[in-house]
């Protein structure tokens, strides 16, 4: 079993069930490569943690922004719990040092690893909820994530990039953007897409993601930056 002493000390959460903690860090690829290990991957914990995370963040935003409607709060929440931000938080916590991955996955340190780290954060939240209860896991999420929202709101990062770039391109160029898949790699359970955004025949920017929708959003954000349309 992995020694989580340093990690537990850093997060100030000492698990009663160490096996539950370990499970939060086990990727499906590791199980597929080590069929005799009798370990379980973290996807059930991720499912639970995703729901807990959504509730905690929703409650926080509801009480913090009492003058905002549900549509804007939903946009805030989506921006706060997206894979990029949560992946960065997981990396800053040192979660990468405890991941159990297949040899192939262990070599990938790009966007795919960020996505795995985001899922691991959610799995850890699920495990902490089961082992420690709601209040402890709420404090953990507050300590690691809540400070990101002020920047998101100040810089208006919560806005849907595809909608905004379409609005701006029609306003300034009288053009509706189009998207095209440039590249597609990876197995079915872990696809990676590169999508280009075009204004007419002009190729403005590329975005990457684990779905076409995610890659399109990334491309739209980059196009907004290229055109200096982020106010």
PyMOL commands that set and color helices and strands:
alter all, ss='L'
color gray80, all
select helices_A, chain A and resi 5-11+18-23+28-33+43-64+70-80+83-92+95-98+103-107+111-132+134-154+161-173+188-190+212-226
alter helices_A, ss='H'
color red, helices_A
select strands_A, chain A and resi 178-185+192-199+202-209
alter strands_A, ss='S'
color yellow, strands_A
deselect
rebuild
show_as cartoon
